Amino acid sequence: MSALVLIKEVTANNANVVQVTDCFSATYSHYYITITDHQPASQRENNSADFRLINSSGNIIAQDYDAKALFFRGYGGSDTVIDLGGTSRDDLAILYSDTNAEGGSGNMVMYIYNPYANDKYTFVTHQASGTMSYQSTTEKGYMQFGSGVYKSTDRITGFSITNRDNYNISSGKYRVYGLKD
């Protein structure tokens, strides 16, 4: 018997926002999320998408996050390791990627704790990797490791990925698994 139970899978459909709704419930207190082959429809330097939670009213939450991540770029220079994030943010995590035509994609795994509990904060830990462009360099690999907290006791029932700069998301699979205790 597996400790992971697939709850929901959503595929990107060339829209600016991917929403994975009604995936968190009282059945599990911990979840494992995978994001694979995430790609924007249009290319630009530093393509990125914001990970945000969705509350039980169906609203995407864009406030009250504290999040930090270490970001490692696969090329030389003075900024190959960057400390991202801070307090009072509008996103819980950031996923970077290039378009398929540029040989890029973004991938992320995330653990989320207590999203449905309305008496606890929601916490996440995540790891991401992929290919991206930055400051007119050729595409290079990256990886990041981070964690964060949503500083409210709202009941959380889903999450969204929103591409910055209003670009559409052309591909990606977003899966949510419940973790058995």
Secondary structure, 3 states (H helix, E strand, C coil): CCCEEEEEEEECCCECEEEECCCCCCCCCEEEEEEEEEEECCCCCCCEEEEEEEECCCCECCCCEEEEEEEEECCCCCCCEEEEEEEEECCCEEEECCCHHHCCCEEEEEEEECCCCCCCCEEEEEEEEEEECCCCCCCEEEEEEEEEEECCCCCEEEEEEEEHHHCCEEEEEEEEEEECC
